[in-house]
Amino acid sequence: MTEIALSHWIGPFEELIPDEREIVVSLVKTGGAIVGSVESIAARLHNAHFIALLREHRTERIIAVGALKNPSAGYRLDKFKKAGVLLQGFGAAPELGYVVVRSDLRGKQLSSRIIDLILGRVSEPIWATTDNNTMRNNLRRSGFVLVGSNWKGEKGDLTLWTYKPPSLCLSASPG
């Protein structure tokens, strides 16, 4: 497997130039991370706490994206309820999502790198849902825990995953 020289960027969606925003929206849409119009995907990305990008270093081409989303309370409650899990500790938690890698570069563990970039900026519990086996494996490797039961989503069986940063786990342990 040939190693790709990469650079990364993390920040608010609106800090990207318009052409880059268009590329990110297209990547999320064609990658199947969510179903929606270009406009609705752009609005969701704009609402995220931040997005993380991987770029091919030589060309600066955007090759992978992920986001720390800011879901509504109703959306969060719905996902936890469908999984049969209480919101305890996750009532205001952000959601990891929109993790997509260009189709010609899949299989190079780039989605794991996006997840790690996002987790490096997280200081609170977060959660994720997925219907994708590769993403399930990446979440497990990154320290997420599968909770609750599967449920039917638009594209397949969804699973709910939760993550607590190590710093929170350490502070919760007895002295």
URNORFEN-V884594 format. One record per backbone hydrogen bond with DSSP energy under -0.5 kcal/mol. NH is the residue of the N-H (numbers start at 0). CO is the residue of the C=O. E is the energy in kcal/mol with one decimal. If there is no record, write none. Layout:
nh->(NH NH)
co->(CO CO)
e->(E E)
This chain:
nh->(6 8 10 14 15 19 20 21 22 23 24 25 26 27 28 29 30 31 32 33 35 40 41 42 43 44 45 46 47 47 48 49 50 51 52 53 54 55 56 56 59 62 63 64 65 66 67 68 68 70 75 76 77 78 79 80 81 82 83 83 84 89 92 93 94 95 96 99 99 101 104 105 107 112 113 114 115 116 117 118 119 120 121 125 126 127 129 135 136 137 138 139 140 141 142 143 144 146 148 150 152 157 158 159 160 161 162 167 168 169 170 171 172 172)
co->(54 52 50 11 12 16 16 17 18 19 20 21 22 23 24 25 26 28 27 27 33 36 37 38 39 40 41 42 43 44 67 67 10 65 8 63 6 60 4 54 55 53 53 99 51 96 49 66 94 68 71 72 73 74 75 76 77 78 79 80 79 86 89 124 68 126 66 64 97 62 101 102 104 108 109 110 111 112 113 114 115 117 118 162 93 160 158 131 132 133 134 135 136 137 139 138 161 159 82 157 155 150 129 146 127 144 125 164 164 165 166 167 168 169)
e->(-2.1 -1.8 -2.1 -1.8 -1.7 -0.7 -2.3 -2.3 -1.9 -2.6 -2.6 -2.3 -2.5 -2.5 -2.6 -3.2 -1.9 -1.1 -1.5 -0.7 -0.5 -2.4 -2.4 -2.1 -2.0 -2.5 -2.4 -1.4 -0.6 -0.9 -2.5 -1.0 -2.9 -2.9 -3.0 -2.1 -3.0 -2.6 -3.2 -0.6 -3.1 -2.9 -1.3 -2.5 -1.6 -2.6 -2.6 -0.8 -3.6 -0.5 -2.4 -2.6 -2.3 -2.1 -2.2 -2.6 -2.5 -1.5 -0.6 -1.0 -3.0 -3.9 -1.1 -0.5 -1.6 -2.9 -2.4 -2.6 -0.7 -2.9 -2.0 -0.9 -0.8 -1.2 -2.1 -2.5 -2.5 -2.2 -2.2 -2.9 -1.8 -1.8 -1.2 -2.3 -1.4 -2.3 -1.5 -2.3 -2.2 -2.3 -2.8 -2.3 -2.5 -1.6 -1.5 -2.6 -2.9 -2.6 -2.5 -1.5 -2.6 -3.7 -1.9 -0.7 -2.9 -2.3 -2.6 -1.4 -1.6 -2.6 -1.8 -1.2 -0.6 -0.9)
